[in-house]
C-alpha cells in the first residue's frame, strides 16, 4: 500500500471517529468519566470585504479516547 498524506488523514479521521464512538458508548460508566469528557474547540473566521462576505464556523469535539484513537491510527499508519 502506498503511503501518502491522504491515507494518513483518512487514518486520523477514522481513529478519531472510532475513539469518539467508544467514548459515547462508555459515557454511562462514571468511573471512566475522565476518558469520556469532551471539550469543544471552536474557530469562527469571518470577513466582510467589499465584494466577498464570509462567515465560517468550525467546531471540533475532542476527548481523551478520541486522542487515543488518533495516536493509534498514526501508529497503524506507520506500521503499514
C-alpha positions, -999 to +999 in steps of 0.1 A: +000+000+000+014+034-010+017+058+019+007+094+013-009+123+031-045+114+020-042+079+035-027+094+067-056+119+070-081+091+064-065+070+092-065+100+116-102+108+109-112+071+113-092+068+145-108+100+159-143+088+149-137+054+165-124+069+197-154+092+199-179+064+193-163+044+221-164+074+244-201+078+236-207+042+245-188+044+278-204+077+290-228+059+314-198+044+333-190+070+359-156+055+367-144+063+331-156+099+330-120+112+327-118+093+293-152+104+280-154+141+290-153+162+258-141+196+251-153+217+221-127+236+201-142+263+180-129+285+153-150+312+135-132+331+109-152+359+092-146+388+069-166+415+052-147+426+021-165+448-004-170+420-029-169+389-007-186+383+027-180+350+045-186+336+080-174+301+087-180+282+120-158+251+126-162+230+158-141+200+169-152+177+197-121+162+214-120+137+242-092+116+256-104+084+239-106+103+206-070+114+211-060+078+219-078+068+187-058+094+167-025+081+182-034+045+175-043+054+139-010+071+133+008+041+148-011+018+125-003+040+095+034+039+103+033+001+106+019-003+070 
